[in-house]
Amino acid sequence: MSDSAYQPPKVWTWDSESGGKFANINRPISGATHEKELPKGKHPFQLYSLATPNGVKVTIMLEELLANGHSGAEYDAYMINIMEGEQFSSGFVGVNPNSKIPALLDTTVDGGAPIFESGAMLLYLADKFEDFIPSEPAQRAKCLSWLFWQMGSGPFLGGGFGHFYAYAPEKYEYPINRFAMEVKRQLDILDKHLAENEYMCGVQYTIADMAIWPWYGVLVQGGLYEAAEFLDVASYTHVLRWANQIADRPAVKRGKMVNRGWGEPEEQLHERHDASDFELRTQDKIGEPAQET
């Protein structure tokens, strides 16, 4: 052990000056820091989110449902600035006590049904509209297995590899190597599976694809942590084929724009209240928007 190795104290205490990109919003306690109600629109679903991979899962699902003719999936989407701590408002905590985006409210249920955790939202919406989830028991089990695989594996890619490779105030070999190894193991799992399947559940596009694509699909397309070369993502040819196929879907192009506040102007839609909101953006990039009925 080197002289500079960290020696954990007997009892851990919070060092609010620990540094890092997210130091100003990370804390060891839960609950609201300030009183503020959430805005509410006119549609059945109210979404409070940001276009991070977890947020994009849900906006893709809502846009896919609308594209399939489910007008009851209409939604208002409000951007939550997590760097400013908006996820710690009393209104947001009332919908999501975990204070993480996304947060979803189904206003069609008496008293409103708050839903938190992106995987729970995908499953809730799939069951509610009976779409993008297999009905046959064995296929449904496969779909749920891959959905929960992403929920369990994603933190190794995001909070693990992403943090130490891209966001930590200092780079250290051990955590970067440890999590890079795990991410490559996960990509290998996906690549072998997608060598024999068009989508995660075979020929059917499902919520499993919507959960996995914003993380692993965007990663192999070079859009996550600027780590594509470091992880040699080009070698995962079957994941790349699948990622590009999903990226070409018009609903995916729309979904990844919602609650996005960075990138090129035509890639951003800070709030979404109507299908016509997309008409302000470049149509040849996002495809035709779903029409309200």
C-alpha angles and dihedrals in degrees: 000000000000123000089246095054115124115256110204113227120239090250120026117229129189116262104195090190094059091124133220133118094288099038093112094059103034117095137154096239134071135219138067123319095192143013116256132137121226119245117248131206135194103267131096093251127050115196125193109189153114129238095256115129092271092049093046091057091067099041089050090052093049092047091048091051091051091048088054091055101261099141089175088072092069111135148182114224123201123190117238114205101215093183088062093048096247089145088069096062117119090244095053094044087051089062098033117023088187091067094222128124133280111053121172132193123197104205094185090077119082107267090004126277113243115204126190133181115056094240091054089051093052092049093044093051094043092053094042094054097028092230139117092022125087118248096203107093099233093047091045089052090052091050093050091046092057092042091055091041088063093046090052098039099040096077090061088057097040112029091025114039097015094051099048096037100042112013112028113109089234132028118236125185100220101057093039092051093043095053096036088057091051094047091051089050089053092048089051090053091052094044094053092046094048091049086073101030133056091212132010091273098037119262095351121089107222146165087278089068091045091053097046101038100066089057110030099020093051090044094058090044088060098251102114127077091332084266102127096108094040091055094039091231092171088075091066094077097165093051089050092051091051093043093052092046092055093042089060093061111109092222090054091050089053096042096054090054096057115104090001115144102175139058127043116349092244089057094058133084107165094188130015121203104147140018088247090066088081092058088078088065131071105289096203088059100049105027127224113329122237112265124232118236 
